[in-house]
């Protein structure tokens, strides 16, 4: 007898009839389709910045280095003229605590990168690198065009998600 794992894709799922008889959760707020469309400043490419990084600093009553890095990036991006090719999003933890402040670059159909050993002096290089990443179709910025922190501080490179067949 062969036992199939529920986690494995099963071809019969495509032939299942649609669910009927269920009532939509009406407690959710009503949101118009226009509100769901991204703002002009939104972009498919995202620079995720860990705001909980301590970077070796102790104490609960201090502003964490990760938060300072995030805030400095957001402020620098606000001061820039021109269109925004990416957005900056704070995250709680990137599980890279041994390498100081961390950030990740992601985009649909692109390779993703995680960087460490960052601080507030990394802001200009992070913005430059994120803009160059956003200008690619696959996330692969030529080595010589990468800022030094992108060459030296890379923790991981993750392949794009596979497109379902």
C-alpha positions in Angstrom: 0.0 0.0 0.0 1.4 3.3 -1.0 0.8 6.3 1.3 0.8 9.7 -0.3 2.0 12.7 1.6 -0.5 15.6 1.8 2.3 18.0 1.0 2.9 16.6 -2.4 1.0 18.1 -5.3 -1.8 15.8 -6.5 -3.1 16.1 -10.0 -6.7 15.4 -8.9 -6.8 18.8 -7.1 -7.2 20.5 -10.5 -10.3 18.6 -11.1 -12.0 19.3 -7.8 -15.2 21.4 -8.1 -15.1 24.9 -6.6 -16.2 25.3 -3.0 -19.8 26.5 -2.6 -22.0 27.1 0.3 -19.5 29.1 2.3 -20.3 32.6 3.6 -17.7 35.3 3.2 -16.3 36.8 6.4 -18.3 40.0 6.6 -16.3 41.3 9.6 -13.4 42.3 7.4 -13.4 46.0 6.4 -14.7 46.9 3.0 -11.8 47.9 0.8 -12.3 49.2 -2.7 -10.3 47.9 -5.6 -8.7 51.3 -6.1 -7.3 51.2 -2.5 -5.7 47.9 -3.3 -3.7 49.2 -6.3 -0.1 50.1 -5.4 0.8 53.8 -4.9 3.2 55.4 -7.4 5.9 54.9 -4.8 5.3 51.2 -4.5 7.6 48.9 -6.5 8.0 45.2 -7.1 11.5 45.3 -5.7 11.8 45.5 -1.9 14.7 46.3 0.4 13.8 44.5 3.7 15.7 46.0 6.7 15.9 44.2 10.0 14.8 46.8 12.6 15.5 44.5 15.6 19.2 44.1 14.9 21.4 45.1 17.9 24.8 44.9 16.1 26.4 44.1 19.5 24.8 47.0 21.4 23.1 46.1 24.7 20.2 47.7 26.5 16.5 47.9 26.0 16.1 51.7 26.2 18.3 52.5 23.2 17.2 52.8 19.6 18.5 49.7 18.0 21.0 50.0 15.2 18.7 48.2 12.8 16.0 50.8 13.4 18.5 53.6 12.9 19.6 52.0 9.6 16.0 51.7 8.4 15.1 55.2 9.4 18.3 56.6 7.7 17.4 54.7 4.5 13.8 56.0 4.4 15.0 59.6 5.0 17.6 59.4 2.3 15.2 57.9 -0.1 12.7 60.7 0.6 15.3 63.3 -0.2 16.2 61.8 -3.6 14.6 63.2 -6.7 13.2 61.0 -9.4 11.1 57.9 -9.6 11.5 55.2 -6.9 12.4 51.8 -8.3 12.1 50.0 -5.1 10.5 50.3 -1.6 12.0 49.9 1.8 10.2 47.7 4.3 11.0 47.0 7.9 11.1 43.4 9.1 11.3 42.0 12.7 14.3 39.6 12.2 16.3 38.2 9.3 18.1 35.6 11.6 21.5 37.0 10.8 22.3 38.3 14.3 26.0 37.4 14.2 26.6 39.7 11.2 25.3 43.0 12.6 22.6 44.9 10.8 21.0 43.0 8.0 19.0 43.7 4.9 17.5 41.6 2.0 16.8 42.5 -1.6 13.9 40.7 -3.2 11.8 41.0 -6.4 9.5 38.7 -8.4 11.4 36.6 -10.8 14.7 37.8 -9.4 17.5 36.3 -7.4 17.2 37.5 -3.8 20.2 38.6 -1.6 20.8 38.9 2.1 23.5 41.3 3.3 25.1 41.7 6.7 27.6 43.9 8.5 25.6 47.0 7.7 25.3 50.3 9.6 24.2 53.9 9.0 27.3 54.6 6.9 26.0 52.0 4.5 23.0 54.0 3.4 24.3 55.5 0.2 25.7 52.1 -1.0 22.5 50.3 -0.1 20.4 52.8 -2.1 22.8 52.6 -5.0 22.8 48.8 -4.9 19.1 48.5 -4.6 18.5 50.8 -7.6 20.9 48.8 -9.7 19.2 45.5 -8.6 15.8 47.0 -9.5 17.1 47.9 -12.9 17.8 44.2 -13.7 15.2 41.7 -14.9 16.8 38.8 -13.0 18.4 40.5 -10.0 21.9 39.8 -11.2 23.9 43.0 -11.0 27.3 42.7 -12.7 30.1 42.2 -10.1 31.9 45.4 -11.0 28.7 47.5 -10.7 27.9 46.3 -7.2 28.8 48.6 -4.3 31.6 47.3 -2.1 29.1 46.3 0.7 27.3 44.1 -1.8 30.5 42.4 -2.8 31.8 41.9 0.8 28.7 41.7 2.9 26.6 39.1 1.0 25.3 36.4 3.3 23.2 34.4 0.9 21.9 34.5 -2.7 18.5 32.7 -3.1 17.3 31.7 -6.5 13.9 33.0 -7.8 10.8 31.0 -7.1 10.1 28.5 -9.8 7.2 29.3 -12.0 4.5 26.6 -11.7 4.2 24.5 -14.8 
